[in-house]
Amino acid sequence: MGPLTGVRVVELGQLIAGPYCGQILADFGAEVIKVEPPGKGDAMRQWGRPDADGDPVWWSVIARGKRSITLDLRTEEGQAVLKDLVGEADVLIENFRPGTMERWDLGFDTLSEVNPRLIMARVSGYGQDGPYSDRAGFASVCEAAGGLRYLSGYPDRPPVRVGLSLGDSMAGFNAAMGVLLALQHRHATGKGQVVDSAIYEAVLGLTEALVAEYDSGGHIRERFGSALPGIAPSNAYPTADGKEVIIGANQDTVFARLCEVMGAPELATDERYADHQARGRNQEELDARVGEWTRTVPAQEIVDRLAEAGVPVGLAYTAADMIDDPHFEARQSIVRVPDPKRGTLAMQNVFPRLSESPGEIRALGPELGQDTDDVLSSVLHYDADRISALRDRGVI
């Protein structure tokens, strides 16, 4: 029994941002009814790297624990069915371009008349209002607008992107957090509301003091490669066996411990490195000194010695490293979920961990429309003839 057991969510989202919000809610026990277009479903069914048989697996993760129904929202009959669903729901998630739901007569004003307690989570590139609200907003361009892309990479090269749709996932995460806050507000007042989660703002919220630094001192933070400006030593360093090890020893006491392991304790009191500001001023030189040591020692030995000394250290893990790591195994950070096609499928577990009401992965992403009849009959109490008629007319 997850903490959201008893909460019914209707998910109209597509691709990543909206569905990731639904994934989080489903992980913690909500009944998430995924509404997909008849015949083709969510495009996420086709995204991502395939398995050995050529079938994509991303859908199995992002739709885990959900139920799938098909419904053509471009038809009046489909819109009427959705309104019936909203009447039985607590939350609706959508991430169409702003204005789409209103054109279908499914905006919040309409749906809140059907269900005044409805919480409507709306995920978009630039938000529900403002001069950019009607722009198409994929994570790539919205990450740039939020400041992340300008900071990513090296100063002598164009900006790069993280190898994930980070903006989409953060907007989905913010939407899920907003739903939880809105549920608490509804608990106190009985009233629903709109949760407006914009991708560019989800990224902007991660940018620390970037805006304040410019406003107060005219400083524009620039790309700095694999480190952060003024934070040293904290970087990726070469090793004797051709790997790279990540070391974060930018706190005074931690830096002193690193120096001891390096066999150079005098560096901790050297005026060039004795405190945070000094290390920042001499960052390039200090990184070079640390690198001179690391390239003489195998990566795993560095990890073992520094970890024992209390210095943050690690390797840049791939998925293969994660699956093989004993800490991941002990905490079940990655779990194997029963899969009728593959036996099991490994994926990340549910986070964060709750001691009394933890979430769980109940099932992989469903087949297209596998729950349509059950949802329409058990939730909306449609009879078999009505369901059959909707199917004959292509509504479901």
Buried (B, 14 or more C-beta within 10 A) or exposed (E): EBBBEEBBBBBBBBBBBBBBBBBBBBBBBBBBBBBBBBEEBBEBBEBBEEBEEEBBBBBBBBBBBBBBBBBBBEBEBBBEBBBBBBEBBBBBBBBBBBEBBEEBBBBBEBBBEBBEBBBBBBBBBBBBEEEBBBBEBBBEBBBBBBBBBBBBBEEEEEBEBEEEBBBBBBBBBBBBBBBBEBBEBBEEEEEBBBBBBBBBBBBBEBBEEBEEBEEEEEEEBEBBBEBBEBBBBBBBBBBEEEBBBBBBBBBEEBBBBBBBBBEBEEBBEBEEBBEBEBBBBBBEEBBEBBBEBBEEBBBEEBBEBBEEBEBBBBBEEEEEEBBEBEEBEEEEBBBBBEBEEBEEBBBEBBEEEEEEEBBBBEBBBBEBBEBBBEBBBEBBEBEEEBBEBBBEEEBB
